[in-house]
């Protein structure tokens, strides 16, 4: 049996995730998630481009 997971709670016992969030905070969280998603895609694309460039350089050295 898995141990029960506990979420951080406020002084009234309501979990942090159950609290109502302001529109401003929701927008900040949403924008942060979008930014991280874009940065990750950009990083993967750059890594892929570097790999392809290295492959071309290696082939030209043959």
C-alpha positions as CSV (number, residue, x, y, z in Angstrom):
1,X,0.0,0.0,0.0
2,X,1.3,3.4,-0.9
3,X,1.8,6.0,1.8
4,X,-0.7,8.9,1.7
5,X,0.7,12.0,0.1
6,X,0.1,15.3,2.0
7,X,-0.1,18.7,0.2
8,X,1.0,21.9,2.0
9,X,-1.9,23.4,3.9
10,X,-3.0,26.8,5.1
11,X,-3.8,27.7,8.7
12,X,-7.4,26.6,8.1
13,X,-6.5,23.2,6.7
14,X,-7.2,24.0,3.1
15,X,-4.5,22.7,0.7
16,X,-2.5,25.3,-1.2
17,X,-3.9,23.9,-4.5
18,X,-7.5,24.2,-3.3
19,X,-7.2,27.9,-2.5
20,X,-8.8,30.3,-5.0
21,X,-6.1,32.2,-6.8
22,X,-6.2,35.8,-8.1
23,X,-6.5,36.3,-11.8
24,X,-3.1,38.0,-11.8
25,X,-1.5,35.0,-10.1
26,X,-3.2,32.5,-12.5
27,X,-1.9,34.6,-15.4
28,X,1.6,34.6,-14.0
29,X,1.6,30.8,-13.5
30,X,0.1,30.2,-17.0
31,X,2.7,32.5,-18.6
32,X,5.6,30.8,-16.7
33,X,4.4,27.4,-17.9
34,X,4.2,28.7,-21.5
35,X,7.7,30.2,-21.2
36,X,9.2,27.0,-19.9
37,X,7.5,25.0,-22.6
38,X,8.9,27.3,-25.3
39,X,12.4,27.3,-23.8
40,X,12.4,23.5,-23.7
41,X,11.3,23.3,-27.3
42,X,14.0,25.8,-28.3
43,X,16.6,23.9,-26.4
44,X,15.7,20.6,-28.0
45,X,15.7,22.3,-31.5
46,X,19.2,23.9,-30.9
47,X,20.5,20.6,-29.6
48,X,19.2,18.8,-32.7
49,X,20.7,21.5,-35.0
50,X,24.1,21.1,-33.2
51,X,23.9,17.4,-33.6
52,X,23.1,17.7,-37.4
53,X,25.9,20.3,-37.8
54,X,28.4,18.0,-36.1
55,X,27.3,15.1,-38.3
56,X,27.9,17.2,-41.5
57,X,31.4,18.3,-40.2
58,X,32.3,14.7,-39.4
59,X,31.2,13.5,-42.9
60,X,33.3,16.2,-44.5
61,X,36.4,15.1,-42.6
62,X,36.2,11.6,-44.2
